[in-house]
Amino acid sequence: MTDTMEKAGKLALICALSALLLGVVNSVTEPIIAIRKAAELKAALENLLETGTPGPREDLEDEGTIKARYSVTGADAWILEFIGMGYGGDMKVLASYDFNGEIQDVVLMDNAETPGLGKKAEADGYMDKFIGTGGTTPVPVTKNELEAPDEVSGATITFAGIAAPLKEGSAYVKALGDDK
């Protein structure tokens, strides 16, 4: 019995030390991660625009997958932030739209998609299939609506998790224009 208690005590001590060490590491790395994420967001917002400057973030409630919007100073555009649902869970997507609801640019931010499949959405050129759609041309929401459907093979859920919010964003921006 005492041998079991001794082993349990040692195990409890190891667990307590491990938890303490993890807490210290987290307190050191958490601010660094927050600074890095803020810098990535700033760079992404600026890269979404050919002209203009992103304004402050406006959080949106009850707008479906649209979580925030940024007005753009110096250009007739909006930037929308979405949370789409991919194979690996939530995906943060940023997209710029002109006032007619046409997609100008898209970037996939935070995600946990499968390397080699869903992660292809982070590659240069992947979002080109959406650029220029949403105004008079519908946003493709199924791979059958693409000129090259094979480019999303194996990552159909990721594609749909990006396409559906982009289509919703286009309708949202068009409605903003109708309210003027």
C-alpha positions, 0 to 999 in steps of 0.5 A, a space after each residue: 500500500 505504501 509503495 502505491 502511495 509513494 508512486 501516486 505521490 511522485 506522479 502527482 508531483 510530476 503532473 504539478 510541475 508539468 502544469 506549472 511549466 506549461 503555465 509559464 511557457 503559455 504566459 511567455 508565448 501568448 503575448 508574442 502570438 497575439 502580436 504576430 496575429 495582429 501583424 498578419 491581420 494588418 498585412 492581409 487587410 492591406 494586401 486585399 486592396 489595390 487602393 485605399 486604407 482599411 478602416 476600423 473593425 466593426 463587429 457584426 451580430 446576426 449576419 450568418 457567417 459574416 463576423 466583421 466588416 471594415 470600411 475602406 477609405 479612398 476606395 469604393 470597397 468593403 472588407 468582410 471577415 467570415 468564419 467558414 466551416 471546413 473539414 478541419 473546423 472553423 476557417 477565418 476568411 477575409 475578402 474585399 468587395 466593390 460596392 456592387 458585391 464583386 469579389 476583389 480579393 480573398 485570403 484564408 487566414 486561421 484554419 486547421 485544414 488537412 495538409 496537402 488537401 484543404 491547405 491548398 486553399 492557402 496557396 497563391 492562385 487558389 482564390 483566383 476562381 472567386 475573384 471577379 464573381 459576385 457582381 454580375 457573375 455568380 460566386 461558384 459554390 459547387 465544384 461543378 460551377 468551376 472551369 477546372 473542377 479537379 483543382 478542388 478534388 479532395 478538398 470539396 469541404 474546404 472549397 464549400 466552406 470558403 465559397 458559401 460565405 463569399 456568396 453571402 458576403 456578396 449579397 450583404 454588400 449589395 444590400 448595403 448599396 441598396 440601403 444608400 
